[in-house]
Amino acid sequence: MICVSIGRTRHKMVMMEHRSLAEKGAELVELRLDWVARSPDVNRLIKDRPTPVVITCRRPEDKGRWKRSEEQRQAVLRTAIVSEVEYVDLEDDIADQIPRYGKTKRIISHHNFDETPDNLEEIYTSLCEKDPDIVKLVTMANSPDDSVRMLKLVANAKVPTIGFCMGEYGVMSRILCGKYGSPFTYATFSRERELAPGQLSFSEMSQIYRYDQIGPETPLYGVIGDPIAHSLSPLIHNAAFRYDKIDAVYVPFRVPKDRLAETLKEFDWLNVQGYSVTIPHKAGALKLAGEADEASQTMKVANTLFRDEDNTWQARNTDYEAALDSIRLGLDPKGELESDPINGKQVLLLGAGGVSRAIGAGIMNAGGALTISNRSRVRGEKLADELGCSYTTWENRGGGRYDIVVNGTAVGMHPNVNETPFAQNLLMDDMLVFDTVYNPENTLLLKQARERGCKTVSGIEMFVRQAAAQYKLFTGREAPLEAMRTTLRKGISAVGKL
């Protein structure tokens, strides 16, 4: 079950949001009384309540907004208990001062907004001694291992225990705590009103991650990177699982660059079946794999890890074929040509990062004549030398005659939507312009290319196709491409409105 937190200054707005959440399917709501500007009227807030509630009133030292005395705060909590609300949240240091009464269940909570301490088990034991119906233990994750430690505690708990971590490293524990026995997790009314670090919205938890459908045996997949908060991979992979009615969940894992090997070993306890791999881990992922495909070995990077029948990690690079297929789609939309349409084409590739490496290797293997241009000359020349192709300086990137221009840089990506890596006056009407940026779908480069009469392909094609290839590796099934495409477009549109 998902408990949705409401923090508003006016009673009227609290009740309005409560009704709205009930209409959207929320089953439990936390009323944060410390947010209410005036003295909170508990009976007004809970009268005719559309769902069960948790009454919570946090002090400033607990990152709350209560501005009155501690005696008044505890009086509010006692009023809630006497009024027989479903749950009341009591901090561990005051739990002994507020006795059990009536039908109200006691959530005895402990929060640490700085770290996940080494004595986690000791803290948990002390919470269990304070007459709880439910123990709630929430800490700040400063590494992926903090979340794993917390989930292990939940899995081994003898008292019903809500346990998860805050912060970006803790997001996975918010999504997965129910899998290991937590009675419920917490979400916020909307992403714009986060009440704790790393808190997801009710719609994200219920619609993207399908929290209530995650069970003890639900297979786990995810994307590893740093940073990872804005990745849209969970959106489209979970949409594909939902479309195909597959019991599985795909979550974001933030993993520091220097802790990949250690973190994946720690994640063995989670039994993750497959990873999508993004910056900065593509080279490291390849080194950890037992076996790798030719594309990964050639490019020295992998964007996918999955377990084979022997439980060995296999590495693949799905960027490679996804990029080539996207370019071929632009050159030959109906697939009428018998030969590869890339063969013999003059191609300018902007950028020298991991995506450019995959695209460049693919173009060379397909018979294209490749020229690389990069803002860092040293990095650009190095990639050109490795691929055996030409290099031109960033200043001279518009000096040649090209059939295909590919943007492998992040120029033009949200929020810098008014930037382009290739000026409009350099474009020619018979060019194909392929932009690997997918957020926004219609970048300035593509808009200007269409104005010049160029053929264009957006980054959505490559992103969806590489994800679809990963999905097949994970599940053994063909991916629902159109469902993934539609979901991605909706997700990009939502991000653009923030």
Secondary structure, DSSP 8 states (H G I E B T S, - for coil): -EEEEE--SSHHHHHHHHHHHHHTT--EEEEEGGG-SS---HHHHHTT-SS-EEEE---GGGT----S-HHHHHHHHHHHHHTT-SEEEEETTTGGGS---TT-EEEEEEEESS---TTHHHHHHHHHTS--SEEEEEEE-SSHHHHHHHHHHHHT-SS-EEEEEESGGGHHHHHHGGGGT-S-EEEESSGGG-SSTT--BHHIIIIIS-GGG--TT--EEEEEESS-TT--HHHHHHHHHHHTT---EEEEEE--GGGHHHHHHHGGGGTEEEEEE-TT-HHHHHHH-SEE-HHHHHHT--SEEEE-TTS-EEEE-HHHHHHHHHHHHHH-TT---SS-TTTT-EEEEE--SHHHHHHHHHHHHTT-EEEEEESSHHHHHHHHHHHT-EEEEGGGTTSS--SEEEE-S-TT-TT-TT--SS-GGG--TT-EEEE---SSSS-HHHHHHHHTT-EEE-HHHHHHHHHHHHHHHHHSS---HHHHHHHHHHHHHHHHH-
